[in-house]
Amino acid sequence: MTRNIMPQGAQLSREGLCSGGGVSSYSGDTSSVDSFLFVAASPEETARLARACAARSFPGLVILLEGDLGAGKTQFVRFFAEHFGRRGVRSPSFTLVNEYKGDPLLVHADLYRISSGDPVLRDLEEALRAGAILLVEWADRWTDVAGEEQWRLVFAFDEGEEGGGGTKSFPARRRIHCTALGERARRSLGAVKEDMDLSGTNGPGATLFGTNAGTNNAGGARPGEGGETP
């Protein structure tokens, strides 16, 4: 496998694992959701979503990341990995796959330059069977995704904002559409929603705003404009 193995960093104590440093096993009666739309008005809100997702992730989960260049996919992975104490996350645009050793093993892939049948896809399947959590950018290139438990996060610049080569490349609010496939993935995504105090919204596909998310509903007002830029 083409890879760039980064150091794990400081070992987390057992106390740290229980309080936010490790994978949280999911159990209980939390209602599952198939999808929701989260609007992040700042990097802190993207970080909040990423860390909540990390806390409810589990070995064997495939996280498919789609969206335009510069929309926040790698930033999400960076915040996700920080939950486990992994630092130095870099885009795997040239290495194709970066591995971050530890428990759990995190495998971060960029499929932008590959085609169907590429050996890298077999490597990802092997990592998944070994219990890794896969985070896959440009996942639309993977037409036959391995793994029954999946989250798909689609990143987009909010309406009226431009990204990439536009005049407003950053800042811009991000719209992150989160969906789940597989029973455990759906339950865990429902737990993410509750952990972020987003239970005030109703129904799959509801829009959840990062600012004042606990009080907004699908028709709620947008967050204020006075915060930091993404």
PEJOWO-V133415 format. One record per backbone hydrogen bond with DSSP energy under -1.0 kcal/mol. CO is the residue of the C=O (numbers start at 1). NH is the residue of the N-H. Records with the same first field share a line. If there is no record, write none. Layout:
CO=NH / NH
This chain:
13=17
14=18
15=19
16=21
17=22
34=180
35=205
36=178
37=208
38=176
39=210
40=174
42=46
43=47
44=48
45=49
46=50
47=51
48=52
49=53
50=54
51=55
52=56
54=57
55=24
58=61
61=134
62=151
63=136
64=153
65=138 / 139
66=155
68=71
72=76
73=77
74=78
75=79
76=80
77=81
78=82
79=83
81=84 / 86
82=85
92=96
95=97
96=110
98=108
99=6
100=106
105=133
106=100
107=135
108=98
109=137
111=114
115=118
118=121
119=123
120=124
121=125
122=126
123=127
124=128
125=129
126=130
127=132
128=131
132=60
133=107
134=63
135=109
136=65
137=111
138=141
139=142
141=143
149=62
150=181
151=64
152=179
153=66
154=177
156=175
158=161
163=166
173=158
174=40
175=156
176=38
177=154
178=36
179=152
181=150
182=186
183=187
184=188
185=189
186=33 / 190
187=191
188=192
189=193
190=194
191=195
192=196
193=198
194=197
198=201
203=206
206=37
208=39
212=215 / 216
217=220
